[in-house]
Amino acid sequence: MKRLWYQAECRSILDVVSTASATAPSTATPTVPRLDHPAPVLGTLGLFTVLLGAALPLIDFFIVNVALPTIADDLAASTAMLELVVAGYGVAYAVLLVLGGRLGDTVGRRRLFMIGMAAFGLTSLACGLAPSAWALVGARVAQGGAAALMMPQVLATVQATTTGPRRARAMSLFGATAGLSMVAGQILGGVLVAADIAGSGWRAIFLVNVPVAIVGLVLAARAVPETRSQKPAPVDVPGTLLLALSLVSLLAPLTEGRATGWPLWTWVSLALFPFAATAFFLTERAADRRGEVPLVPPSLLRLHSLRSGLALVLPFSIGFGGFMFVIAVALQQGLRMGPVTAGLALVPLALTFFAASLAGPRLVGRYGSRVVTAGGLIQAVGVTTLAAVVWWGWDGLGIAGLAPGIALAGFGQGLQLPVLMRIVLSDVPAERAGVGSGVMTTTQQSALALGVATLGSLFLTLISSVGMREALTITLLVQLATIAVTALLSLRLPRTIG
């Protein structure tokens, strides 16, 4: 009876409240607070869509590696011009990534993701239709800018729409996608160039992006939730310009220096880099102290997880970028493999990388950050095996001989990259997800370009003096230094990963 009386009283009270609410003037203060809108959730189709957006920029960074000889023949492009085709995209991409993250926080991440996807499709079309080498370079720069609008929205959306185990799995899939895209770029490039679809030759490596971008736009409109920062900040113009100057002054001369004979401008540019980087840091710190929101907030860099994760992403990506460029040149020019065969030689790396990435979350739950250390050791064994095979079995070396070393290297890389990305963003607040992802992808992309510039230049310089076999062996041994740095730094990571 008491329960029935209590329920009747509750219904009576609710009726009174409802009547009062209905008859009260519109200016009256509501007596019952409104509930917040539920947080947006990224579904399976939405995750697939943003991962597609993550794959395209990375695929196109590497897809040209196996097409460079064909591009040179068709457009009468010099070695310096070919390096601009690669570097123009990479530098524009790296320079604008943090700005892309900031804009996504402000105007909406899905909106900017779709704008970037549409621009990427259009600039890819321009690349595929380029009538000259300079036109291709210009289109590649624009394509890199479009990629920089799209890419930061991927991690920012994942950070803002997932939590707990779902976020951990999404981050693992992102890491797997990133690694596979870099490998798949060279595999797909070889297949498309060899297929010569409708006589398109190398142009197909860019034209294939157009229908993919259209599909991505349709899926994004349906399946990706809109998110933005609760406290959007204006664009930091001085910080953006100084960051651009810093990256360009470092990456441009390192990429073009060897091919152009190290003219005066390359040395002036390199001398400018430390001053530009220092000015950028001081400007950002001053803006932070004034209560403004700089492009890269120093408070974000004070996060131990982000700082320690970036310290490992840097050497890892330098080694990865250099390895992929060097192996593409060595397979085609040294071992005289065709573009398809050169691409197929990397399939073991793709398969083992993917398998390790999928196993990552379970292994991290059991062994924590030591998974990164183990990955570094396995990668080192793979690269050492590959160097030994190259040195002692160069004559007649084929896919089968390369497979064990490449597979081990891929498995080790797959244990490292997804976990490192998860560490970098683990403590970044949701309202700064775009900036955090922009900082991480800028670091990764800059390091990839730096790896191509440094290890690639070392390799190409050694070829003329000691020969292809010796050059490749020495470069692989130098890459072991970057792997050692990553493995040693991983010992300082906290054992438990959030």
C-alpha positions in Angstrom: 0.0 0.0 0.0 2.8 2.4 0.9 4.4 1.7 -2.5 1.1 2.4 -4.4 0.6 5.6 -2.4 4.2 6.7 -3.1 3.8 6.1 -6.9 0.5 8.0 -6.9 2.1 10.9 -5.1 5.0 11.0 -7.6 2.6 11.0 -10.5 0.7 13.9 -8.9 3.8 15.9 -8.4 4.9 15.2 -12.0 1.5 16.3 -13.3 1.8 19.6 -11.3 5.3 20.2 -12.7 4.1 19.5 -16.3 1.1 21.8 -15.9 3.2 24.5 -14.4 5.8 24.2 -17.2 3.1 24.4 -19.9 1.3 27.5 -18.5 4.4 29.4 -17.3 5.5 32.5 -19.3 8.3 31.9 -21.8 10.7 34.1 -19.8 10.4 31.9 -16.7 13.5 30.0 -15.6 13.0 26.2 -16.1 12.8 24.4 -12.8 14.3 21.2 -14.3 17.8 21.5 -16.0 18.1 20.3 -19.5 20.2 17.2 -20.0 23.3 17.5 -22.2 23.3 15.9 -25.6 24.9 12.5 -25.6 28.4 12.3 -26.8 28.8 11.4 -30.5 29.8 7.8 -31.1 31.9 6.6 -34.1 30.4 3.5 -35.5 32.1 0.8 -37.6 31.3 2.4 -40.9 32.4 5.7 -39.6 35.7 4.3 -38.4 36.2 2.6 -41.8 35.6 6.0 -43.5 38.1 8.0 -41.4 40.7 5.2 -41.7 40.2 5.5 -45.5 41.0 9.2 -45.1 44.1 8.3 -43.1 45.3 5.8 -45.7 45.1 8.1 -48.8 47.8 10.7 -47.8 50.3 8.1 -46.7 49.7 5.9 -49.8 50.4 8.9 -52.0 53.6 9.8 -50.1 55.1 6.5 -51.1 53.2 5.5 -54.3 55.5 7.6 -56.5 58.7 5.8 -55.4 58.2 3.0 -57.9 56.8 5.3 -60.6 59.7 7.8 -60.7 61.6 6.2 -63.6 58.5 6.2 -65.7 57.7 9.8 -64.8 61.3 10.8 -65.7 61.0 9.2 -69.2 57.5 10.6 -69.9 58.0 14.2 -68.7 61.8 14.5 -69.3 62.3 15.3 -65.6 65.7 15.6 -64.1 66.7 13.9 -60.8 66.2 17.2 -58.9 62.7 17.6 -60.4 61.8 14.0 -59.4 62.9 14.7 -55.9 60.7 17.8 -55.9 57.7 15.6 -56.9 58.3 13.7 -53.7 59.5 16.6 -51.5 56.8 19.1 -52.6 54.1 16.8 -51.4 55.9 15.9 -48.2 56.8 19.4 -47.2 53.4 20.9 -47.9 51.8 18.1 -46.0 54.1 18.4 -42.9 53.9 22.2 -42.8 50.1 22.4 -42.8 49.1 19.5 -40.6 49.0 21.4 -37.3 47.0 24.2 -38.9 44.6 21.5 -40.3 44.1 20.2 -36.8 43.4 23.6 -35.4 40.9 24.4 -38.2 39.1 21.1 -37.6 38.7 21.9 -33.9 37.1 25.2 -34.9 34.9 24.7 -37.9 34.0 21.0 -37.3 36.1 17.9 -37.9 33.7 16.1 -40.3 33.3 19.3 -42.3 37.0 19.8 -42.7 37.5 16.1 -43.4 35.1 16.3 -46.3 36.7 19.5 -47.6 40.1 17.9 -47.4 38.8 14.7 -49.1 37.2 16.7 -52.0 40.4 18.8 -52.4 42.5 15.6 -52.4 40.4 14.1 -55.2 40.7 17.3 -57.3 44.4 17.7 -56.8 44.9 14.0 -57.6 43.1 14.6 -60.8 45.4 17.6 -61.5 48.5 15.3 -60.8 47.2 12.7 -63.2 46.6 15.2 -66.0 49.8 17.2 -65.5 51.3 18.1 -68.9 54.8 18.9 -67.6 57.2 18.2 -64.7 56.6 21.6 -63.1 52.8 21.2 -63.4 53.2 17.9 -61.6 55.2 19.5 -58.8 52.7 22.2 -58.3 49.8 19.8 -58.2 51.7 17.6 -55.7 52.2 20.6 -53.4 48.5 21.3 -53.6 47.7 17.6 -53.0 49.9 17.7 -49.8 48.0 20.7 -48.6 44.7 18.9 -49.1 46.0 15.9 -47.3 47.0 18.1 -44.3 43.4 19.3 -44.0 42.0 15.7 -44.0 44.5 13.7 -41.9 44.4 15.5 -38.5 40.6 15.1 -38.4 41.0 11.3 -38.3 42.7 11.0 -35.0 40.8 14.0 -33.6 37.5 12.3 -34.4 38.6 9.0 -32.9 39.7 10.8 -29.7 36.4 12.7 -29.5 34.0 9.8 -30.2 35.6 6.7 -28.5 36.7 5.8 -25.0 38.3 2.8 -23.2 38.7 -0.4 -25.2 37.0 1.0 -28.3 39.5 3.8 -28.4 42.4 1.4 -27.9 41.2 -0.8 -30.7 40.6 2.2 -33.0 44.1 3.5 -32.3 45.5 0.1 -33.1 43.6 0.0 -36.4 44.8 3.5 -37.2 48.4 2.4 -36.5 47.9 -0.7 -38.7 46.4 1.5 -41.4 49.3 3.9 -41.3 51.9 1.3 -41.6 50.1 -0.7 -44.2 49.4 2.4 -46.3 53.1 3.2 -46.5 53.8 -0.3 -47.8 50.7 -0.6 -49.9 51.6 2.7 -51.6 54.7 1.1 -53.2 52.9 -2.2 -54.0 49.9 -0.4 -55.6 52.2 2.0 -57.5 54.0 -0.9 -59.1 50.8 -2.7 -60.1 49.2 0.4 -61.6 52.3 1.5 -63.5 52.7 -2.0 -64.9 49.0 -2.4 -65.8 49.2 0.8 -67.9 45.4 1.1 -67.7 44.1 2.6 -71.0 47.6 3.8 -71.7 47.7 6.0 -68.6 51.0 4.7 -67.4 52.2 6.4 -64.2 49.2 8.8 -64.3 47.0 6.0 -62.9 48.6 6.2 -59.5 47.0 9.6 -59.1 43.8 9.1 -61.1 42.8 6.1 -58.9 42.3 8.6 -56.0 39.4 10.3 -57.7 36.7 7.6 -57.3 38.0 6.7 -53.9 37.6 10.3 -52.8 34.0 10.3 -54.1 33.2 7.2 -52.1 34.8 8.7 -49.1 32.7 11.8 -49.3 29.5 9.8 -49.5 30.4 7.6 -46.5 31.6 10.6 -44.4 28.3 12.4 -45.0 26.4 9.4 -43.7 28.6 7.8 -41.0 31.0 10.2 -39.5 29.6 12.3 -36.6 30.4 16.0 -36.4 32.6 17.1 -33.5 34.5 20.3 -32.6 36.3 21.8 -29.7 34.1 23.2 -27.0 36.4 26.2 -26.9 37.6 26.9 -30.4 40.6 29.1 -30.7 41.5 31.5 -33.6 44.3 30.6 -36.0 47.7 31.5 -34.6 49.1 33.3 -37.7 52.6 34.0 -36.4 53.0 30.5 -35.1 51.8 29.0 -38.3 54.2 31.1 -40.4 57.2 30.3 -38.1 56.4 26.6 -38.1 56.2 26.6 -41.9 59.5 28.5 -42.1 61.2 26.0 -39.7 60.1 22.9 -41.5 60.8 24.3 -45.0 64.2 25.6 -44.1 65.1 22.1 -42.8 63.4 19.7 -45.2 63.8 21.5 -48.6 67.7 21.7 -48.6 68.1 18.2 -47.2 65.8 16.8 -49.9 67.1 18.9 -52.9 70.7 19.4 -51.8 72.3 16.3 -53.2 70.5 16.4 -56.5 71.3 20.1 -57.1 75.0 19.9 -56.0 74.5 21.7 -52.6 74.2 25.3 -53.9 74.5 28.3 -51.6 70.7 28.5 -50.9 70.8 25.1 -49.3 73.4 26.1 -46.8 71.7 29.4 -46.1 68.4 27.6 -45.5 70.0 25.1 -43.1 71.7 27.9 -41.2 68.3 29.6 -40.9 66.6 26.5 -39.4 67.7 26.8 -35.8 66.8 30.5 -35.7 63.4 29.9 -37.1 62.7 27.0 -34.7 63.8 29.1 -31.7 61.6 32.0 -32.8 58.7 29.5 -33.2 59.2 28.2 -29.6 59.6 31.7 -28.1 56.5 33.0 -29.9 54.3 30.0 -28.8 55.5 30.4 -25.2 54.8 34.1 -25.1 51.3 33.6 -26.6 50.6 30.9 -23.9 51.7 33.2 -21.1 49.4 36.0 -22.4 46.5 33.6 -22.1 46.1 33.1 -25.8 45.9 29.7 -27.6 49.1 29.1 -29.7 49.3 26.7 -32.6 51.3 24.2 -30.5 50.5 25.0 -26.8 53.5 24.4 -24.6 51.2 23.0 -22.0 50.4 20.2 -24.5 54.1 19.4 -24.8 54.3 19.1 -21.0 52.2 15.9 -21.2 54.7 13.2 -20.4 52.9 10.6 -22.6 52.9 12.9 -25.6 56.5 14.0 -25.1 57.9 10.5 -24.6 55.8 9.1 -27.5 57.0 11.7 -29.9 60.6 11.0 -28.9 60.1 7.5 -30.2 58.0 8.3 -33.3 60.8 10.5 -34.6 63.6 7.9 -35.0 61.1 5.2 -35.9 59.7 7.3 -38.8 63.1 8.5 -40.0 64.2 4.8 -40.3 60.9 3.8 -41.9 60.8 6.6 -44.5 64.4 6.0 -45.5 64.0 2.2 -45.7 61.0 2.4 -48.0 62.7 4.8 -50.4 66.0 3.0 -50.5 64.5 -0.5 -50.9 62.4 0.8 -53.9 65.5 2.1 -55.6 67.6 -0.9 -54.8 65.0 -3.4 -56.1 64.4 -1.7 -59.4 67.8 -0.3 -60.3 70.0 -2.7 -58.4 68.2 -6.1 -58.8 66.5 -5.0 -62.0 63.0 -6.0 -60.8 60.0 -4.6 -62.6 57.6 -2.4 -60.7 55.2 -5.3 -60.0 57.9 -7.6 -58.7 59.4 -4.8 -56.6 56.0 -4.2 -55.1 55.4 -7.9 -54.4 58.7 -8.1 -52.6 57.2 -5.9 -49.9 54.1 -8.1 -49.4 55.7 -10.0 -46.5 56.3 -6.7 -44.7 52.6 -5.7 -45.2 51.3 -9.1 -43.9 53.4 -9.3 -40.8 52.9 -5.6 -40.0 49.1 -6.1 -40.1 49.3 -9.3 -38.0 51.4 -7.5 -35.4 49.1 -4.5 -35.3 46.0 -6.7 -34.7 47.8 -8.5 -31.9 49.0 -5.2 -30.4 46.1 -4.4 -28.0 46.1 -7.9 -26.4 49.9 -7.9 -26.0 49.9 -4.4 -24.6 47.3 -5.4 -22.0 49.6 -8.2 -20.9 53.1 -6.7 -21.3 52.5 -3.0 -21.5 55.1 -0.8 -23.1 57.6 -3.6 -23.4 55.8 -4.5 -26.6 57.6 -1.6 -28.2 60.9 -2.8 -26.9 60.3 -6.3 -28.3 59.2 -4.8 -31.6 62.4 -2.8 -31.9 64.5 -5.9 -31.2 62.6 -8.0 -33.8 62.9 -5.2 -36.4 66.6 -5.0 -35.7 66.9 -8.8 -36.3 65.0 -8.4 -39.6 67.1 -5.5 -40.9 70.3 -7.3 -39.9 69.1 -10.5 -41.7 68.3 -8.4 -44.8 71.7 -6.7 -44.7 73.4 -10.1 -44.5 71.4 -11.5 -47.4 72.2 -8.5 -49.5 75.9 -8.7 -48.7 76.4 -12.4 -49.3 73.7 -13.3 -51.7 73.4 -10.2 -54.0 73.9 -12.0 -57.3 70.6 -13.7 -58.2 68.8 -12.3 -55.1 65.0 -12.5 -55.5 61.8 -12.2 -53.6 62.3 -15.5 -51.7 65.7 -14.5 -50.4 64.5 -11.1 -49.3 61.3 -12.4 -47.6 62.6 -13.5 -44.2 64.4 -10.2 -43.4 61.5 -8.1 -44.7 58.9 -10.1 -42.9 60.7 -9.9 -39.5 61.3 -6.1 -40.0 57.6 -5.7 -40.8 56.5 -7.6 -37.7 58.7 -5.5 -35.5 57.4 -2.3 -37.0 53.8 -3.5 -36.5 54.5 -4.0 -32.8 55.8 -0.4 -32.4 53.9 2.1 -34.5 50.3 1.6 -33.4 51.4 1.5 -29.7 53.4 4.7 -30.1 50.5 6.5 -31.6 48.3 5.3 -28.8 50.8 6.6 -26.2 51.2 10.0 -27.8 47.5 10.8 -27.7 46.5 8.9 -24.5 46.4 12.0 -22.2 45.4 14.6 -24.8 42.1 16.3 -23.7 39.2 15.8 -26.2 39.0 19.6 -26.8 42.6 19.6 -28.0 42.3 16.4 -30.0 42.8 18.2 -33.3 46.0 20.0 -32.1 47.3 16.8 -30.6 46.8 14.7 -33.7 48.2 17.5 -35.8 51.4 17.6 -33.7 51.8 13.8 -33.9 51.2 13.5 -37.6 53.5 16.5 -38.3 56.2 14.9 -36.3 55.7 11.6 -38.2 55.5 13.2 -41.6 58.5 15.4 -41.1 60.5 12.4 -39.9 59.4 10.3 -42.9 60.6 13.1 -45.2 63.8 13.5 -43.2 64.4 9.8 -43.5 64.1 10.0 -47.3 66.4 13.0 -47.4 69.1 11.7 -45.1 69.2 7.9 -45.6 68.1 8.3 -49.2 70.9 10.9 -49.9 73.5 8.6 -48.2 72.4 5.7 -50.2 72.4 7.5 -53.6 75.8 9.1 -52.8 77.3 5.7 -51.9 76.1 4.1 -55.1 78.4 6.1 -57.3 81.5 5.4 -55.1 81.1 1.8 -53.8 78.3 0.2 -55.8 74.7 -0.8 -55.2 75.3 -3.8 -53.0 77.6 -2.0 -50.6 75.5 1.1 -50.6 72.4 -0.8 -49.6 74.2 -2.8 -46.9 75.8 0.3 -45.3 72.4 2.2 -45.4 70.7 -0.8 -43.7 73.3 -0.8 -41.0 72.9 2.9 -40.5 69.2 2.3 -40.1 70.0 0.0 -37.2 71.1 3.1 -35.3 67.5 4.6 -35.5 66.1 1.2 -34.4 68.5 1.1 -31.4 67.5 4.6 -30.4 63.8 3.7 -30.5 64.3 0.5 -28.5 66.5 2.2 -25.8 64.0 5.1 -25.4 61.2 2.6 -25.1 62.7 1.3 -21.8 61.9 4.7 -20.3 58.2 4.5 -21.1 55.8 3.7 -18.2 55.1 0.0 -18.1 51.3 0.4 -18.1 49.7 2.1 -21.1 46.3 3.8 -20.6 
